[in-house]
Amino acid sequence: MKYRTRTFYTDSQKALMWELWKEGATLCQIAKLFDRAHGSLRGILAASGGIRPAERHRAEVALTLAEREEVSRNVVAGRSIRTIAALLGRAASTVSREIKRNGGQECYRASQADQAAWDRGHRPKSCKLGENRALARIVTEKLRMLWSPEQIAGWLKHTYPRDETSRVSHETIYRTLFIQARGALKKELMQHLRRTRVMRRSRHHTQKTDIHGKIVDAVSISERPAAVEDRAVPGHWEGDLLFGSRNSQIATLVERQTRYVMLVKVAGKDTETVVNALIKHARKLPQELYKSLTWDRGKEMSAHKRFTLATDILVYFCDPRSPWQRGSNENTNGLLRQYLPKGIDISSYSQAKLNAMARQLNERPRKTLGFQTPAEMFSQSVALTG
């Protein structure tokens, strides 16, 4: 019977592994570099939730190996603790504790004591959310409301500008969730994150790169006016289809200035069905708040001319393989995956249910809006056009 040998990595290999992970490489890509199976890497990265552990070092005040060897020699020579402490320039209590915790004068060994001290340094360190349970309860409540850690951190800073004890960074929230040894937030809360993976990925990891079909007489995004580009005025939207299982989909629309979200139920992805649904929905808004629409190169907008004739709304198309040109919409589609995970049949959702979902998104504070909500910003725009 052939047994699998355990795979070991050196410290330098682990350092390279973490660098590649930070740059956005996948487990398979990293494993290929080492000519190993990707499963041999997962345990190393998953142990700290995909977050690189801080480099370990000894405290400046800690006893060194040389000092411990000096303690060992003097213990064997029968010298007193006060004499040993004086020779080292240390407090007698420091030497006394060192000897007691490592077997006493009869069993003390410098190398074993030094290794034991290093091993004890692995014990979990307390974190802010572990010490401040009231703050942890607030974070837990907001996570269950599907707020992102960054939204929570920004809201806390906005709500408690002068109270440091009631504020926490988004990085601390992520670390507390992914490094479960901290124990301040329950692991089950990870299911409320926008991405439900068990390891935190680099922000450089993967982007949508699909090239959609060609659109006849498409007006390029490069021809979009500067006022649309710099988000100076409201009324300019970004759109896309969000897909589910069994050939189901909805249209997602995001207003560029306020990040206000609208969701449109569509029965099919053919251009006639999609455009008819968008025309019907567009008539619910005043013309001042719906002047243009930026879409990707999906064939569902092949009938864009009919949409413009029916609504007087101009349609601009992104360049191929450039999802960042509709950044607000791409971000919103990511947020929507918390409500509509991949693989779910979207066709069962009514327009009323989609409206309720959009309302929840619009009532979440956004960093880019100074942690105001899209609903607040859009209401101001409606008031100004009224």
Residue, then its C-alpha position, 0 to 999 in steps of 0.5 A: m500500500k502506497y502512502r502519501t508523504r506529507t508536504f513541507y514548505t520552508d519559511s522562504q517558500k511560505a513567504l513567497m506563497w503569501e506574496l503571490w496570494k496577496e497579488g491575487a494568484t489562485l491556489c492552483q497557480i501558486a501550487k504549480l510554481f512549487d510543482r505541488a498539489h494545491g491542497s498542500l497550500r490550502g491548510i497553510l493559507a486557511a489557518s489564518g483565514g487567508i490573512r497573512p500572519a504578522e511576522r513573529h519577533r521576540a519582545e525587546v525585554a524578553l530573555t535571550l537564549a544567551e541569557r538563559e544559558e547563563v542562568s543554566r550555568n549559574v543554577v548548576a554552579g549553585r549560585s542564588i537567584r539574586t546573584i544570577a540576576a545581578l550578573l545578568g542585570r535583571a530583576a530577581s523576580t524575572v529570573s525566579r519566574e523563568i526558573k519556576r515556569n521551566g522545571g525549577q532548579e533541578c530541571y532547568r535547561a536553557s534550550q528547552a526554556d527558550q523554545a517553550a517561551w517561543d511556543r507560548g507566544h502562539r497563544p491568541k491575542s485579544c482584539k478590540l471587539g473581544e474586549n469591547r462587547a458592546l461594540a461587538r454587538i453593534v457590529t454583529e447587528k449590522l453584519r446581519m443587516l448585510w452591511s459590509p465591514e467598510q460600511i460599518a466602520g464608516w458609519l461608526k466613525h460618522t455616528y461617533p466622531r469623538d468616541e474612539t471606543s465606539r469605532v473600529s476599522h473594517e480591517t479589524i472586523y475582517r480579521t476578527l471574522f476570518i481569524q476565528a481564534r480571536g473568538a469575538l465574532k461568531k463564524e456564522l456571521m461570515q455568511h452575511l458578507r458580500r463574498t462567502r468564501v472561508m478565506r479572504r481573497s486579495r482585491h486583485h483577484t480576478q475580474k469579469t473578462d467576458i466579451h459580449g456580442k457586437i452591437v449595431d450602431a453602438v455609441s461608445i462610452s468615449e462619446r459620453p459627455a464630461a458631465v456624465e463622466d464626472r458625476a456632476v449631475p444626477g440622471h445618468w445610469e449604469g445597467d446590466l443583467l444579473f443572471g440566475s439558474r434556469n435561464s432567469q435574470i433581472a436588470t440592475l440599474v444604478e444612478r451614477q451620482t447617488r448610487y441609487v439602485m433600481l431592479v427590474k424583473v425581466a421574463g427573458k434575456d432576448t433584446e425585445t423582452v429586455v428593452n420592453a421592460l426597461i422602457k416600461h420602467a423608465r417611464k416611472l421616473p421624470q426625464e430630469l432623473y433619467k437622461s442616459l444609460t451606460w450598458d456593456r456589450g451584451k446582445e440584450m441591448s441590440a434594440h437600443k435604438r428602439f429604447t432611445l426612441a421610446t424614452d428619449i434616453l441616450v444609450y452608451f456602450c462600454d468598451p469590450r472587456s472593460p467592466w470597470q467603465r460601469g464600476s458602480n453597477e459592477n459593485t452593486n451586482g456584487l452586493l446583490r449576490q448577498y440576496l441572490p446567490k449564484g445558482i438561485d432561480i431569480s424568476s420566482y422573485s416578484q417585482a415587489k420583492l425586488n423593490a424591497m431588496a433595492r430599498q435595503l441596498n439604498e438604505r445602506p450607507r456608502k463610503t463614497l457618499g460620505f456614509q450617507t445612504p443612496a436613498e437620502m441622496f436620491s431624495q435630495s435630487v428628486a426635491l430639486t427637480g420637483 
